[in-house]
Amino acid sequence: MESKLILASTSPYRRELLSRLGVPFDVAAPGTEEGRRPGEDPKAMVARLAREKAAAVAAKNDRGLVIGSDQCAVLGDIVLGKPGSYDKAVSQIAAASGHSVRFLTAVCLHDAVSGQVREALDETVVKFRKLDDVEIRRYVDREQPLDCAGSFKSEGLGITLFERIENRDPTALMGLPLIALSGLLRDAGLTLP
């Protein structure tokens, strides 16, 4: 089946990851709100947001497979979003120091023609080393991870902050679980290299 593939995201990280599959795709901004509802479970939140992003773009297209994805970091009972500022990034990493953080990454594949939705959720656990303030600030100064959930880039220097990573799919931690997505695309009839 030949189908137009659309990534419902303007994230450069997700764009780079999807390009690894060697399949042509378009990019569209979903224009959806990305907030947590009161009392919403983090897994339910990322799954809902991935669905909403894919559905918003699918509603504007008469054909194609639309990929929506969302991610959050969870430290204990606290959902860590994208820090957006230097001070918040330092605070997030300081809070994670010596602890484990769960990264929940949802992906949704929405068929714009049939309306069929396929979904997957990946969970990655990152165990942070015990870090001092100088290490944290040096990292944030160098990498500026202000647009990353949890305030680090595992594909860059962020890897030096960890004791270990426990996961099934290393690309999930970067924002798009390619192993799960590949399965969803094959289930939808797309031939992957």
N, C-alpha and C positions, 0 to 999 in steps of 0.2 A: 504494500500500500504506500503510495506516495502522498505525503501530507505536508502541509506547511507547518512548521514548528515555530512557536512564539514563546519567548521567555517574558513572563509578566514581572519584570524587575528592571530597574536601572542600575543595579549593583554591578560595579566593574568586576567584583570577585565572582559573582554567579555567572557573568558573561564569559569570563576566562575559563571557568570550570566547564560550562556547557560546550565551549568550543573544543574541548578535549575529545568529545565524542565524534568529531569529524562530520557532523551533520549540519547543513545550513539552517540558520534560524534568524528570525527577526526579534527585535526587542521592543516592548511596549511598556510604558509606565502604567501600573494598575490604578493609581490615584485613589487608593483605599486608605482608610484610617487604620493605624496600627496600634491600637490601645488594648490593654487588658481590661476585661469586664470584671466588676466586683465579684470576688470569690472564685473567679475562673481558674481552674487547674492549668498549670503551665503547658502540659501536653495538649489539652483541649484548646488552649489559646493558639499555639503555633499551628495546629491542624486547621483551626478555623481561619486564621489569617492566610495560610497558604491557599485554602479553598476560595476565600474571598478575592484574593489577588487574581487567581486563575479565572474565576467566574467573571470578574469585572472586565478583563481583557477579552474573554470568550464572547461576552455580550456584544462587543464591538466588531466581531469577526464572523463571517458566514462559513468559514472553513478553517481547519487547522487544529492542531493539538497545542494547548496552552499550558505552560508550566508555571505554577506558582510555588513559592517556597518561603518559609519563615523560620527564624531561629531565635532562641532565647537561651540565656545562661541562668542557672538556678544555683544559688549558694544557700544551703539550708532551706528556708522557706521564702527567701528573697529572690525575686526575679530581677536579674541584672540586664538592663537594656544597653543600647549604644550610649557611651558616656557623653559624647557631644562636647566635652570640655576637658582641658588638661587636668584640672583639679579633681573632677569626677573620675577620670581614668585612673589617677593615682589612688584615689579612695577605693575604687573597685578592686584593683590589684592588691592593695594593702589588706582589704577584707578577705581576699582569696588566699593570701599568703599562708602556707602550711595546711590548707584545707583542700577538699575536693569540690569541684564545680561540675554540675551536670549541664551538658549542652544538648538541647532538644532541637532537632532540625526536621521540619515537616516538608514534604513535597507533595504537590497535587498535580495531576495531569487531567485536564478538562478538555474533552472533545467538543469543539464548538459546533459540530454538525449534529451529533447524536445526544449531546448533553451528558454523556457518560463521564463519570468521575472515578479516577483511580488515585489511591493515596498510600503514602508510606511515612513512617516516622522513625528517625534514627536517634539513639541516645549515646552520647560520648561522655565519658567521665575523665576529667583532667585533674590530676593531683599536682597542686602547686608546691614548689619548694618553699621553705621559710625564707622570706625576702626581707631585706632591710630597706629603709626609705631611700637610701642612695641608689641601690640597684633598681628600685621601682622607677624613680625619677629619671635615671639614666636611660632605662628602657623607653619610657613614654617620650622623653626628649628625642630619642633617635628614630622611633618608629611612628609616633603620632597616631596611635590606634583609636582615634576618637569616633570612628564610624563602625566599630566592631563590637558586637555583643561580648561582654566580659573584658573589654579593653586590651585585647592582644591579637596578634596575627600569628597563628601557628605555622604558617608557611614562610614566615620571616624570623626575626629575632625572638619572637614570643616563645619559641620552642625552648629557649634557654631558661625560661621561668618555671619549667615543670620538672617533677620527679618522674611522672609517667602519664601516658594517655591510654585509656582503655576504650577501644571501639571496634566496630565491624567495618567501617568505611572511613578512611582518613579524609575524604573530600567533604564529608558531612560537617566536620569541624570548621571547614572554610566556608560553609553556607549552602552547599547544594550536594546532597548525597547521591553521587553518580551511580553507585552500584544499585541502589533502590530505583533511581530514575531509569536506568537502563532496562531494568525488569519491567517497569510500567510502560515504557516505550515499546518494548518487544510485545507485551500483552496487547497493546493497541495496534499492533501490526506493522510497526516501523522496523525496517531492517537496519541494524547497526553494523558497522565494520567489524 
